[in-house]
Amino acid sequence: MKLSVLDQSPVLAGTDPQEALRQTTELAKWTDRLGYHRFWVSEHHSSGSLAGSSPEILAAHLAAHTETIRIGSGGVLLPHYSPFKVAESFRVLETLHPDRIDLGVGRAPGGLPNINLALNKGNLPNVEGYPSQVEELIAYLHGHDPHGMGIQATPAGETAPPVWMLGSSGTSARVAGELGASYSFAHFINGRGGTRAMERYFNHFTPSLQQTEPEANVSVFVVCAETDERAEYLAASLDLALLQIEKGGRRTHFPTPEEALSHSYTVFEEERIADNRKRMIVGSIERVKEEIEKLAALYQVDEIIINTIVTPFEERLKSYELLAGAFELSPSTTMT
């Protein structure tokens, strides 16, 4: 079993965006030493509580501060950008850090609807053209000229970062399979229907320039502690944060467990919390390990991406450490 990390650079209570990015760096270094397989950072715009708005820049920083863990985007929101420019940005990263870079892409807006307009000079992005964009991107990354314009994405090199298509629906899974890309299902966004989506990916997979066999993983919220009671206490802050996200509006930070436990929940909110728990794995070391193994078997994958958002930051580090021990990950030599 491979364990990886998705970090959204959350602004925890009592911190600011600068501290959030410092914590992302510290978490990348920590999970690198613990033996995690990859570390992805997300793209969110005009967000007060998520500091990562430019994954390609953050990935460059993280790759320079780590040693063996794969670094990538989770992901670049491709409909906003030129496939050629994205290919060149990641070719630079690949040249600096060969065989350590992943290029995750998605088609979501990355924020409120007006984000689409701000990123596209007042126009709506061509979401329908997303599959062809991904096809172009793969071609450029591998030194091809898909439109015969006499150009090449530079710097050229013998290796290329793999494209991972990120999704939470069957449609994205099918497209990923047909284009011969790798696929990552966002269980932490959609706790339903993921296994059917994954089946679509495997059933529609077609070999491509990038790869001859399908490769897939699943991302999920996880809160791991030494006891179930401690894990539930920490997860209360994520329960409240997800409710706040669903209500919309601008948030400045993720709440503390104390804030969450003092909140007066309506019956509807309690139902939403119960439903959102389908996107989360919460509990002691033994329970979380068992649930992660069940999830991997359900999706027929050998890699789970962990997204842990709890307060304070030290508890995030501890959760990843406990999981590394439970799955007997091979620590980096820098820890010995």
Protein Blocks (a to p, Z undefined) as FASTA:
>chain_A
ZZddddehiacehiafklmmmmmmmmmmmmmmnopabdcddddehiakbcblblmlmmmm
mmmmcmklccddddddfklpcfklmmmmmmmmmmmmghiaccdddfbeoiafklmmmmng
opacdfklmmmmmmmmmmmmnopafkonopacddddfbdcddddddfbfklmmmmmmnop
acdddfklmmghklmmmmmmmmmpccdfkbmbdcddddddddddfbfklmmmmmmmmmmm
mmmmmngpjdfbdcdfklmmmpccdfklmmmmmmmmmmpccddfklmmmmmmmmmmmnop
abdcdddddddfklmmmmmmmmmmmnopacdfklZZ
